Amino acid sequence: MLEQDEMTERDILIALYDATNGDAWTNNSNWCSDADLSEWYGVYTDYQGRVMSIDLSSNNLTGSLPDEIGNLEVLWTLNLYNNELTGEIPVSIGKLTELRNLDLSQNQLTGGLPSELGNMQNLVYSYLSNNQLTGTVPESLGRLTSLEYMNFGKNMLSGDLPQAVTSSSWWQKSGWVCIGQNSPGGFNFDTFNLYMPDFTATDYKGNTINSTSIVASHKVTLYYIWASWCPFSEAFHPTVSSIYQRYKNHSLEIIGFCHDGTNNPDALNMIESYNMEWPTLLSNPGVISFTGFPTIMAFDENGKLIFHSSVTSRNLLPDFLKEILGEGDLPYESSDFSEDGKVYTLQKASEGNGINVVLMGDAFSDRQVADGTYEKVMRTAADAFFSEKPYASFRNLFNVYYVTAVSQNEGYIDGGSTAFSGYFGSGTHVGGDNNKCMQYASTCPGMTGPLMNEVLIIVMMNSAKYAGTCYFGTSTAYQGDYGRGYGIAYFPIGTSDEELACVLHHEAGGHGFAKLLDEYYYESQGTIPLSEISDNINSRNHYGWGRNVDYTSDPNSVVWSKFISDSRYASEGIGVFEGACTYYKGAYRPTETSIMDANVGGFNAPSREAIYNRIHKLAYGESWQFDYEEFVGWDLNRQGRSRSISVQAKHEPTAPPVILNQHWENGRLVAN
């Protein structure tokens, strides 16, 4: 065997090949051949033929690194990222004194960090994360004066971080990603020596902020990093908002950073929906590295890091802050429930049987009932419901009630309690206690079992978030072509009356009352399953549900074919457009856009027909018969109709409706 000082670079590379099972590499082109080393896959040489760089990342290397690797005297780059290497990092690696870039991350390396790493005086970038390294961090790493970035996070290192390391020039930039270790590892937090960097930036409102000024004027400053696409971020937003409301008057401030915030309306919607009153940056100030979303840190008034979610679970942050800032402003809790369950009549039908609509609110406190907020929301919702045709033309056929529901807490807070147990699920999905909503509605005048199985319940949730979901069902004994069944529409009140109206028209007017289906789609959803088509057609045939959607592209066969062939509707652009029921393929809608697509504009003609039909059947009974020409005569001459649907602004689609296989019987919802 050759002595290491007698080995050629070709010999060293062959030793690497043999030690890491080169025959099984993903690409081993020309390795161990007589070709020039520069022709070996992943090897780069200088003009003298000396090995300058080895890049075998993601190449299925197994085994361990050989000691011979340290004899590549002029090597600048060693990139073995994302392989299956095991064993220890050889101490000979410290002999690579010309090395600038080292990447051994995403392997299964064990043992410790060799102190010899400190000999690599020219090292600029070092990536050692996501291995199984143990032991302490060697003090010698503090000697890496050329180092700009180091990451040895997500190993199992432990103990005190040496002062020589944490006082080095590279630590304040790299330490943020190094401190997080996997169990059973973990460093002593008191040795982190990390501080909030000084930076000046512009938040989403256009205000200029300075980190040092904010930190110095508050006992605790949180730095909150999140992304609009990340469900874990969205799930944590309520906690952060609750913390802010509790401690904003007790020397706490938050600086937010949305990683994908630039030119992203979803980010702005989240900021508004979750009541993020603190400054939030939409572009990266580039001062603190992080490894995932959400990441939240806390700094004291001197700027020193005192909490980091990569070290301590973010769920422990409220308790951590309580120890420093005390109780803060505790969430308001209702004490007067005397108004709970009281029924108020907003209007009675002046003609017909009276179609019942019952309004109620969730997460409204006793003081919001007492000061008129609750009633105002109910009246605003009622007016919004009747602001859109056909409802506007037939308001006199409706009974409209609201039932007061007093919640223990205002809004939706961690650990809170609301009257209807409202919740926010994934995306824009929301819901609550359907049975309790029906029970409250049943206390309205004359609510017999049959009427309860046709009632529309509208539940306004006391939140600024944009969301909405409708639940509807019916008794199998109640069949017909006019959207049979009850509907329970949940949605937040939003940030404006206009936003409330947009969601209300879609969820309550479209889904809840007429049992219309969604006219939007996601490309990722692909083709609608045959089983779902069968279920939808069955519901349409038996109950008159979903008459605004079909599952054929034939304009002569779709349920709205008469509108396509009727020249009087030519200006509405009615046709057959693929994409509906959330599916990209196999489901078809009548128009490019409508309330059932973008939540704005108006109901298209097939939807207006379905609403018109249900209104008249409920108002005048089963003996009333739909006549197409009578409908067209009303429809074309109704006041205030926009002949072509105008979209002011598209909103994120709300969640699809949820079908309940239940009906109302003997004071509760029971399975069909």
FIKEVEX-732565 format. One record per residue (C-alpha): residue in one letter; x negated, y negated, z negated. Coordinates in steps of 0.25 Angstrom, whole numbers, plus 5000, padded with zeros to 4 digits. Each point is the difference from the previous one (the first is absolute). Example, Ala and Ser with C-alpha at 12.3 -4.5 7.8 and 13.67 -1.06 7.14 Angstrom:
A495150184969/S499449865002/
END
This chain:
M500050005000/L499549865003/E499749914989/Q500949885000/D498949905004/E499750085012/M501450015005/T500449935013/E501349925000/R500550115009/D499750104989/I500749914990/L501350005009/I499950155002/A500050014984/L501249914999/Y500750095011/D499750134993/A500449944986/T501349955005/N500550125008/G499749935013/D500650115009/A501349974994/W499949855002/T501149935009/N499049955009/N498650055000/S499649975014/N498550025003/W499650024986/C498850094998/S499850005015/D498749945007/A500849885004/D499549864995/L500549974986/S500849895006/E500850105008/W500450084987/Y501449964996/G500149894990/V498549975000/Y499549875005/T498549965002/D499149885001/Y499149975012/Q499050094995/G500950124998/R500149994985/V501350034993/M500749874997/S501450054997/I500850124997/D501549995002/L500750144997/S501349944994/S501250095000/N499250115007/N500350124990/L498750014993/T500050104989/G498950044990/S499149904993/L499049905005/P498550055001/D498949934993/E499349985013/I501049895003/G499149914992/N498950015010/L500749925011/E499149884998/V500649905009/L501450044999/W501049884999/T501350075000/L500550134994/N501550025002/L500650134995/Y501449944997/N501250104999/N499350145000/E500050114990/L498749994994/T499750064986/G498950004990/E499249884995/I499449885007/P498650045002/V499049914992/S499249995013/I501049915005/G499349894992/K498850015010/L500949945011/T499449864997/E500449955014/L501450044999/R501149895002/N501350085000/L500350124992/D501450075001/L500250134993/S501549974996/Q501150095001/N499250134997/Q500050104989/L498649964994/T499850034985/G498949964990/G499649864997/L499549885007/P498550025002/S499249884993/E499250015012/L501049935008/G499549874993/N498750025009/M500849975013/Q499649855000/N500549985014/L501450064998/V501149915004/Y501350085000/S500250134991/Y501350085000/L500050124990/S501550004996/N501050115000/N499050114996/Q499950084987/L498849934994/T499950004985/G499149944989/T499649854998/V499649895010/P498549995000/E499449864996/S499150015012/L501249965010/G499849864994/R498749995008/L500750015013/T499749855004/S500450015015/L501350074997/E501349935004/Y501050114998/M500050134991/N501250094998/F499950124990/G501550004996/K500950124999/N499050094995/M499950054985/L498949914995/S500149954986/G499449934988/D499549854999/L499649935013/P498649954998/Q499849854999/A498950005010/V501150055010/T501249914996/S499149885000/S499450035014/S500449915012/W500850115007/W500950044988/Q500949885000/K500450045014/S500050154999/G500350034986/W501549995002/V500050135008/C498950074992/I500850004986/G501150095004/Q499650144997/N500850135000/S500350084988/P499250054991/G499149885004/G500249864996/F499149884996/N500049924988/F500949885004/D499249904991/T498850025009/F500749975013/N499549855000/L500949965011/Y500649865002/M501049935008/P499349945012/D500149865003/F500849975013/T501049905006/A501150055009/T501449965005/D501250084995/Y501250035009/K500749874996/G498849925005/N499549964986/T498550004998/I499650084988/N498650024993/S499850134992/T499149944990/S500949894996/I501250104999/V499250094991/A499449894991/S501449954997/H500750134996/K499750104990/V500350125010/T499949995015/L500550125008/Y499550035014/Y501050085008/I499650075013/W501250065008/A500550045014/S501449985005/W499950145007/C499650074987/P501250074992/F499150004987/S499849855001/E501549985002/A500350094988/F499149914992/H500549875004/P501150004989/T499050034989/V499149885004/S501249915002/S500550044986/I498749974994/Y499949865006/Q501449964995/R499650054986/Y498749934999/K500049895010/N500249904988/H499050074992/S498749975007/L500150115011/E499849975015/I499950095012/I499349995013/G500650095011/F499450055012/C500850085011/H499050075008/D500850015013/G500749864998/T499549925012/N501149985009/N500850104993/P501549964997/D500250134992/A498949954990/L500849864999/N501350084998/M499450084989/I499449884993/E501449935000/S500750134997/Y499250034988/N500049864994/M498549995001/E499949864995/W498550004999/P499049965011/T499850125010/L498950005011/L500450065013/S498550015005/N498950064993/P499149914992/G498950115001/V499549994986/I500550124993/S499950145006/F501050104998/T500450155003/G501550015001/F501449944998/P500449944991/T498849964992/I500249914988/M498949934991/A500049914988/F499049904997/D499949924987/E499849854999/N498550015002/G500350085013/K499550134995/L500750135005/I500850064988/F500950105008/H499950075013/S501150105006/S498950095005/V499550024986/T501349994992/S501450045005/R500749885005/N501250054993/L499349964987/L499849865004/P501349954992/D499550064987/F498649955003/L500549855002/K501050024988/E498750024991/I499449875005/L501249915003/G501050054990/E501550025003/G500149895009/D501449965005/L500850134998/P501150035011/Y501449944997/E501050104995/S501549995000/S500750004987/D501449965004/F500750115008/S501449954998/E500249965015/D499550145005/G501150075008/K500949885002/V500749995013/Y500249875008/T500949995012/L499349915011/Q501250025010/K501250085003/A500550055013/S501149915006/E500450115010/G499950155001/N499750104990/G498749934995/I498650055003/N499250014987/V498649944999/V499450004986/L498749924997/M499150024988/G498649974996/D498850074994/A498949954991/F500849874996/S499949974985/D501149944991/R499449865002/Q500150015015/V501450044998/A500349884990/D499349905009/G500850035012/T498850075008/Y500850135001/E501349945005/K499249915010/V499350125006/M501350085001/R500749885007/T498849985009/A500150155004/A501550005003/D499849885009/A498950065007/F500850135003/F501149925007/S499049915007/E499850105011/K501050045011/P500950094999/Y500149984985/A500149855001/S501350015009/F500750104990/R499649954986/N501549994997/L500150155000/F499050024989/N500150014985/V498649964994/Y499750024985/Y498749994992/V499750074988/T499049944989/A498950094997/V499149964989/S498650065000/Q499050014989/N498949935008/E499949905010/G499450055013/Y499250135001/I498950014991/D499150124995/G500850074989/G501249915003/S501550045000/T501149965009/A501550025001/F499950095012/S498650064998/G499649935013/Y498750045006/F499049975011/G499550125008/S499150025011/G500049895011/T501349935000/H500850114993/V500849964988/G501150074992/G500750014986/D501050074992/N501150035011/N501050064990/K499949884991/C500249915011/M501350075004/Q500550014986/Y499849844999/A500849995013/S501150094995/T500449904990/C500449905010/P501649995002/G500750115007/M498750095003/T500750135002/G499250125004/P500349995015/L499649854999/M498750034993/N499650105011/E500149885010/V499449894991/L498849915004/I499149974988/I498949905002/V498950004989/M499149885000/M498750024993/N499349894993/S498750005007/A499349925011/K499550125007/Y500550035014/A500750145000/G501350075002/T500750145000/C501450045002/Y500650134995/F501350055005/G500950125000/T501450055001/S501050114996/T500050115011/A501549994999/Y499949855005/Q499850015015/G500249905011/D499349925011/Y499849874991/G498850024991/R500750074989/G499450004986/Y499449914989/G498749925001/I499049954990/A499149905005/Y498849964991/F499049895004/P499349884993/I500549865000/G498749965007/T499449865001/S501149935006/D501550015003/E499650025015/E499250124997/L501150064991/A501049985011/C499150075010/V499850124992/L501550004995/H500550005015/H499150125003/E500250084987/A501449974996/G500749955013/G499350105009/H499750134991/G500949994988/F501349955007/A500050055014/K499050124998/L499149955012/L498650065001/D498749935002/E499649955014/Y498549994997/Y498950105002/Y498650034996/E499150065011/S499450094989/Q501350074998/G500050065013/T501250085005/I501350014992/P500250154996/L501150085006/S500650034986/E500149854997/I500749975013/S501050124997/D500249944986/N500249865006/I501050045011/N500850084990/S500149884990/R500449925012/N501150105005/H500650024986/Y499849864993/G499749905011/W498649984995/G498949945009/R500749965012/N498949905003/V499050115003/D500050125010/Y499150115004/T500150005015/S499449905010/D501250015010/P500749875000/N501350075004/S500050094988/V499549914988/V501149964991/W500049865004/S500050035015/K501349915002/F499249884996/I498950035010/S501050015011/D500849884996/S499549885007/R500649914989/Y498850044991/A498949995011/S499449884992/E499750084988/G499050095007/I500750134995/G499350135005/V499350124995/F498749974993/E499250114994/G499649994986/A501050014988/C500250074987/T498549974997/Y499650095011/Y499249965013/K500650105009/G501450085001/A500949894994/Y500649885007/R500549874997/P500949905008/T499249875000/E498549964998/T500349944987/S501149974990/I500350004985/M499850154999/D498649985006/A499449884996/N501049954989/V500249885007/G500849955012/G501450065000/F500750135001/N500050055015/A501350045006/P500150154997/S499749964985/R501149895000/E501050105006/A499750104989/I500149894989/Y501349955007/N500650145000/R499750034985/I500549864996/H501450035007/K500150144996/L499849974985/A500849885000/Y501250055008/G499950154998/E499950135008/S501249955009/W499149895006/Q499450045013/F498849945006/D500249945014/Y498749965008/E500749895008/E500549934987/F498650014994/V499449945012/G501049895000/W499749974986/D498550025001/L499849915013/N500849894994/R499650004986/Q499449874995/G498549984997/R499650135007/S498649995007/R500150075013/S498650045000/I499350044987/S499049904995/V498950054991/Q499449894991/A499050094993/K499750154999/H499950064986/E499550134996/P501050115002/T500750044987/A500150154996/P501050095008/P501350034993/V500150124991/I501250095002/L500650054987/N500750135000/Q501049964989/H501349944998/W500849924989/E500950094992/N500449994985/G499249884997/R498650055006/L499350045012/V500150155003/A499450095010/N500850035013/
END
